[in-house]
Amino acid sequence: MSRSTRSSWCAAERQPCTLPHREANTLGSKSAALELTAVSVDMKVLIEQMREQVQNIE
């Protein structure tokens, strides 16, 4: 396993919802359409709910 792969894996292990949240932020910041911005906000809400459920399991 390369160093960059290992560090990504470790970061993902600690915070499993970080990457999807980052992708939702990117979608929202680069979208020109209001509908895509709304989808981005909805995605972030759902990702936060998933993160809370994971914390409850741990």
Secondary structure in CASP SS format (residue, H / E / C, confidence):
PFRMAT SS
TARGET T0000
AUTHOR 0000-0000-0000
METHOD secondary structure of the structure
MODEL  1
M C 1.00
S C 1.00
R H 1.00
S H 1.00
T H 1.00
R H 1.00
S H 1.00
S H 1.00
W H 1.00
C H 1.00
A H 1.00
A H 1.00
E H 1.00
R H 1.00
Q C 1.00
P C 1.00
C C 1.00
T H 1.00
L H 1.00
P H 1.00
H H 1.00
R H 1.00
E H 1.00
A H 1.00
N H 1.00
T H 1.00
L H 1.00
G H 1.00
S H 1.00
K H 1.00
S C 1.00
A C 1.00
A C 1.00
L H 1.00
E H 1.00
L H 1.00
T H 1.00
A H 1.00
V H 1.00
S H 1.00
V H 1.00
D H 1.00
M H 1.00
K H 1.00
V H 1.00
L H 1.00
I H 1.00
E H 1.00
Q H 1.00
M H 1.00
R H 1.00
E H 1.00
Q H 1.00
V H 1.00
Q H 1.00
N H 1.00
I H 1.00
E C 1.00
END
